[in-house]
Amino acid sequence: MTQQADTRRVARNTLILYFRMLFQMAVFLYTSRVLMHVLGVENYGLYDVVGGIVVVLMFLNNSMTTCTQRFITVALGRGDADYLNRVYSAATVIHALLGIGVVVVGGALGTWYIHTFLVCPPEKVMQVYMVFGCSLLSGMLLIMSMPCNATIIAHENMGAYAAITIVDVLLKLGVTLSLYLFPADHILAVYALLMLAEAAVVRAIYWLYCRLRYRNLRFRLMRDGALYREMLAFTGWSTFGNLSLVANTQGINLMLNFFFGPLVNAARGVAFQIQTAVTAFIASFQTAINPQITKTYAQGEVGQMNRLVLTSSRLSFMLMLLMAVPLALDTDFVLQLWLPVVPAHAATFVRLLLCVSLIDCVANPMMIGAAATGRVRRYYVSIGLTLLLTLPVGYFMLHATREPALIFVVLLATTLAAQVIRIWLCRGLFGFSARLFVRRVLSRIIIVGTLSVGLPAAVLHYVTPEGLWVHLLFCALTVGWTGLTAFVFGLQSGERQFVLRRLHLMR
């Protein structure tokens, strides 16, 4: 496969995933607004924190999913059909055991946490337990379907992936709208049951598609101790990295509940949903290019792999700025337009999490490059320990100040420190050049970021937008200005010519 063909495939897959992302984001934002209205702020916060307990318990699944995607993609890069089948079979067994383990162990630990620590009105305790049980079962279904998801992405079949995602979004929308039909007293439990049914339907669709599309890929129970050990070793070390993700997301959520109660959890939930929506904008591009990073390493093309990592980091930052700058500068207006009731602290949380996401989008391609090598022990331990500092330092800050936003400041600091360490580690793993990163990525994103924020912020300093259309015009002009600065200062000359040629063809 030529480099030009690979580039065309990445561009095509990126376009498919962008259409999927735009649809998903529009429905997601509407669904969140309706859900906040139907459940109420307190129920919304309770669902967010209780569902977060399951996410905490599923950190091993995140590690195993990274492992599965890496091994399947490497098998495809080598063109080894037998190895691919063995990897798929081993991953299916491990995920099945992991799903059962999460239900058994997680059920006990989660019940203990809810009974001992959760801040919750007494009349809603039974509904909280119902939410937790349904979330556990949904998590088990998600874990068991991960080999199918990884197979679709590794084959770069993004059309099917986008279609199933759209079905998932529409079903969630249907579940949310149907809540108007049920009594308010038990709405939290009803929502949890409906979401469990929706998860079962979507996981069945993933399994059926893989069964029909990849007929040569079949599960068989086998005794390949070497492969199991290799995959579990990879998973074990990547667990450190995924523990840090728990600290960055649900660990903070549990801590906020402990200090401030469900109303602050609602603010964090709103900020997290905006972060998720913006990150999806970048995930579309990175999902399309990540398999190419792994495959080029598997084929021995390390130089091309490094170029892909640098390009993905730089372009991911530029794409995220298009969303992050208008959201950060006009957060209050966006939240008031989106939500019927805006929780306190939500705007501050949104701005801080957007800054974290800008660093993460630059870091993700390096993580994919490190995983492709298979030598991940030092990488995951170092990054994981750095990011895990968020919890103890954050706890100290919350206990000393009672200011909830400070824990996100701590998160931003540990994320930045982890990125510096990540660059140093990748030098030894796949010859990543810190000098090229500074010249081709860091210098450009600093220039583009400064210019993108500077002019709109100066306008806001002297002019206060009033009225819906003025705010919308400001957001549109901010996106246009950010895109212009990214085009002039963020893209390389060949990339600018590529964009101009495509615009010329569209005329």
N, C-alpha and C positions, 0 to 999 in steps of 0.2 A: 504494500500500500504506500503510495507516494505521499510526501509531505503536503502537496497541494490538495490531494484527496482528503487527507486528514483534516486540513484546514476547512475545506468545504463542509465536511461532516460536522465539525464543531460549530461552524456558523449556522448550519441548518438546525442542529439540535438546540442551539441557543435560542434561535428564533421561535421554535416550537415551545420551548419552556417559558419564553417570555410571554407568549399569548396565554399560556396556562397560568402563569404567575399573575398577570393583570386581571384575569377573570377571578382567580382565587382571592386576590387582595380585595377586589370590589365586594365579593360576596362575604368575605371574612369580616370586613369592617362593618358591613350592614348587619351581619349576624351578631357581632359583638354588641352593637347598639341595641338590637332587639333583646338579646339575652340579658343585658344589664337592666333593661326596663321590666322584663317579665320576672326575673329572679329577685331584683332589688339589690342594692349595694351590699348588704350584709350577706345574703345568700351567695352572691357572686364571689365575695371574698372567701367564704367558707369553701365553696367548690374549688376555688383556685388553690387554697392551701392543702386541702385534703387530697385533691388530685396530685398535688406536688409531692405528697408523701410517697406515692407510687413511683413517681419519677426518680426520687431518691433511691428507692429500692431496685430500680432497673438500671443502675449505672453499669452493672456487669453486661447487660444486653448491649449497651452502647459500645463497650469494648469489643464484644463478639461481632457486632455488626461491622465495625471498622475492619476487623480481621477477615470476615467473610468477603466483603467487597474487595479487599486487597488480594486475597488468594484466588478468587474467581477471575479478577481482571488479569492477574499474572498468568493464570492458566490460558486465558484467551490470547494474551500477548505471545505466549510460547507456541500456540496452536496445538496444544496437547489435549485431545478430546478425552482420553482415559483419565488423565490427571484432573480435568475439569469435573468429570462425573464423581471422582473420589472426593474432591473438595466439597462439592454440593451435598453429597451424602453425609460426609462427616459434619458439615455445618448444620444440616437438618437435625441430626441426632443431638448435637450439642445445644442447639436452640430449643429443642423440645424439652430436654432435661432442665435447661435454664428457666424456661417458662413455668414448669411445674415447681421448681425450687423457689421462684419469686412468689408464687401463690402461697406455698406452705410457710416459708420463712417470713415473707413480707406480711402475711396475714397476722402472724403473731406479733411482730415488731410494730406494725402499724396500729393494731388494736391497743397495744400498750401505750404508744405515743398519744393516741386520741384520748384514752382514759386518763392519762397522767398530766399532759401538758397543754392540750388544745384549748384555746379560749373560745367558748361556744355557748350560746344560750341553751339552758337545760331542755327546753321544749323541742330543740332541733337535734338532739343527740342521736336519736334513732335514724333520722334521715342522713346524718353525717356518716354513720356506719354503713348505710346502704350505698352512699356515694363511694365510700372506700372499697366495699366489696365489688361493686361494678367496675371501678377503676382498675382493681387488681386483675379481674378477668379480662378486661380490655387490654391490659398490659401483656397478659399471657398470650393472647391472640396476636398482638403486634410482634412479640418476640418470635413466635413460631413461624410467622410469615416473612421474616427478614431474609432468609435465603432466596426467596422468590424476588423480593425487591432488589437485592444485590445483583441477581442474575440479569434482570431487566436493564439496570443501569450499566452493568459491566458490558453488556452487548450493545450499549448506546442506542437502545430502542426507545427513544425519548417520546415518540408519538404515542405509544401505548402507555408509557408512564404518565404523560400529561393527561391522557384521556381518563385513566383510572383516578387520578388525582381530582379531576373535575367532577367525576361521579361522587367521589368522597365529599367534596365541598357542597355539592347540591343536596346530598343526603343529610349533611349536618344542618344545612339551611332548612330543610324540611322538618327535621327534628325540632329546631328552635321555634319555627312558626307554629308547630303543632302544640306547643306549650300553652298557647292561649285557650286550648280546649279543656285544660285540666284545672282542678281547684288549686288555689294558691297555697293552701295549707300544706300540701305534700308535693309541691312543685319541684323541690330539690331532688327528691327520690325518683320522681317520674323522669326528670331529665337524665339522671344517671342510668336508669334502665334503658331509655331510648338510645342513649349514646353507646351502650354496650351492644344493643342490637345492630346499630349502624356499623360499629367496628367489625362485628362478625360478618356482615354482608361484604364489606370492602375487602377483608382478608380472604374471603372465599373467591372474590373476583381475581385477586392477585394469583392465588393458587391455580385457578382454572386457566387463566391466561398462560402461565408458565407451562402448564400441563399440555396445552394445545399448541403453543408456539414453538417450544423447544423440545421436540419429540425425542431427540437423541439424549436429552438430559433426564435421567431417571434415578430415583432414589433406590439404593440397595444397602441393606444392613451389612456392614463389612467390619473386619478386624484389621485395621491398618494403624497399629499403635504409633508408628513414627509420625504419620500425618496428624493424628489426634494430638500427640505431644507438641508438635510444631505449632499447630493452631492454638492450642491452649496456652503455650508459652507466650506467643504473640499477644493473646488476650490478657494474660496475667499482667504483662508490663503495661499494656495500654489502659488497664484499669486505673492506674494512677492518673492518667490524663483525664479519664471520664469522671473520676472522683472530683477533680477540679471543676468540671462542668456542673456537678451537683452543687459545689460550693458557690459557683457563680450564679446559679439559678435558684434551685429549690432550698438549698441550705439557707440562703438569704431570706427566702420566703418564710421558712419556719421561724427564723430568728425575729423577723418583723412581727409575726403573730405573737410570739412570746412577749415582746416588749410593748407592742402597741395595739394588738387585737385585729379583727378581720377588716376593719375599715381601711387601715393602711395596707393590708393585703390586697384589697380591691384596687388601690392606687398602683401598687406594684403589678397587679394583674393587667391593668390597662396599659402600663408602660411596657410590660413584657409582650403584650399582643402587638403593639406598634413596632417594637423591636423585631418580633417574629415576621411581621409583614414586610418590613424594610429588608430584613435579611433574606427573605424569599426572593426579593428582586435580584440579589447577588447570587443566591443559590442556583438560580436558573443558569447563569453563565458558568459557575464553577461545577455544577453537576455535568454539564456538557464537556468540560475540558479535563476534569479529574481522571476519567479513564485513560485519556491520552497520556497524562503524566506517568501513570503506572505502567502502561503498555510500553512506552518508549524506554523506561528503565529495564523492563523485562527483556526487551530486544537489544539491550546493550548500548542504546543511543543516549548516553548520559548528558552529552552536550545539548542535544535537543530537549531533553527533559529539563535541564536548568533554564533554558530559554522559555519554556512553557511556564515554569514556576514564576519567573520574574514577570512575564507578560500577564499571567493570571493575577498576580498580586497587585500590579499597577492598575490594570483595567478594572479589577474588582473595586478598588478604592474610588476610582472615578465614577463608576456606575452608582455606588452607594451614595456619593455626595449629591447626586441628582435628587435623591429622596431626602437625605439627612439634613441638608442645609435649609430648605424651606420649612421642614418640620421643626427643626431646632429653633429657628428664628421666630416662627409664628405658632408656637406650641399651644398657647392658650386658646387661640382662635380655632385651631384644628380640633382640640378636645371638646370645646363648646359646640362646634358644628356636628361632631360625631356622636357625643354622648348626651343623654337627657340629664344626667347628673354627673358632674366631674368630681371625683374624689380629691380630697386635699393631698398635696405633695405629688400628684400625678405628673404635672408639667416638669417639675425638677427631675423626677425619676426618668422621664422620657429623654430629656437632654443628656443626662449622664449615660444612659444605656446606649444611646446613639453613638456617643464617643467610644464606648467599649466596642461596639460593632464595627466601627471604622478600623480599629486595630485588628480585630478578629478576622475581617475579610482579607487583610494583607497576610495574616498568619496562616490561614487555612491551606493555601497551595503548598506552603512549606511542610505542613503536617502531612499532606498527601505524599509529597516527595519522600519524607522520612519513613512513612509507612511502607512505601514501595520497596525500600531496601530490605525490609524485614529485620533490621538490626535496631530495634526500638527501645531496648531496655533503658539505656542512658537517657534517651530523649524523653520518654514518658515519665520517668522518675523525676528528672530535673524540672520539667515543665509542670508536672502535677504538684510537686512539693511547693513550687513558687506560687501557683494559683491557690493552693489550699490555705495559704496564709490569709486569704480573704476572711475566713471564718473567725479565727482567734483575734485578729486585729480588728475586724468589724465588730465582734462582740464587745471588745474593750471600748471602742468608740461609742457604741450605742449605750453601753452601761454608764459611761462617763458623761455623755452629753444629752442623751435622749433626743437626738436629732436623727431621724430615719435616713435622710439623704446621705449622711456621712458613710454609710456602709457601701454605697455605690461609688463614692469617691475612692474608698479603699479598693474596691473591685477594679476601678480604672487604673489605679497605680500598679496593682499586681499584674494586670493584663499587659501593661506597657513593659514591666520588668521581664515578664515571660517572653515577650517578643525579642528583646535584646538577647536573652539566653538562647532562644530558638535559632537565631541567625548563627550564633557561634557553634551550636551543635550541628546544624546542617552542613557546615563547612567540612566536618569530618565524615559525615554520612554519605554525601554524594557530591562533594567538591563544590558546594555552594559558595559563591564569591560575595563576601561582605562589601568589597569595593564596588562590584557591579550593582549590588543592591542599592547602595547609597547613590550611585550615579544614575541608574536607570529607573529606580523606583522612589526612593526616599526624597531625593531632591525635587523630583517632579510633583509628588503628592503634597509636599510642603508648599510649593509655589501655588499649585492649584487650590489647595485648601485655604490658604491665606487670602487669595484673591476672591474665591467664591464666597467666603463669609464676610470679607472686609467691606465691599461695596454695599451689599444689602443691609448689613448691620449699620453702616453709616446713614443709609436712607432712613432706617427705623429710628435712629437717634434724633433726627430732625423732623420726621413726618410720622404721625401716628395713623395707621390705616383705620378707617371707620366704614362700616357697611360691608355686606357680603361680597359684592363685586370688587370692591377695592382690595380686600384681602385676597381674593382669588387672582386678581391681576398681579398683586405683589408676588404671590407664590409662583405664578407662571413666568414672570420676569426673572425671578430668582433661579428657577430651573433653567431658563434660557441662558442667563449669565454664567451659571455653573457649567452648562454644556459647552459654551463658547470657550471659557478658560481651560476646560479639560481638552478640548479639541486643539487649541493653540499650544498649550504648555504641557499637557499630559500625554498626548499621543506622539509616537515617533513619526518621522516623515513618511515612511512606507504605509503606516496605518492611516495617516491623514489622506494620502492619495487613494487608499482603498475606500475610505468613506466617501470621498468626493466622486469616485467612479460609480459607486452604488447610488449616490444621490442623482448623478447624471442619468443613469439608466432608468431611474424612477420618473424622470420628467416626461 
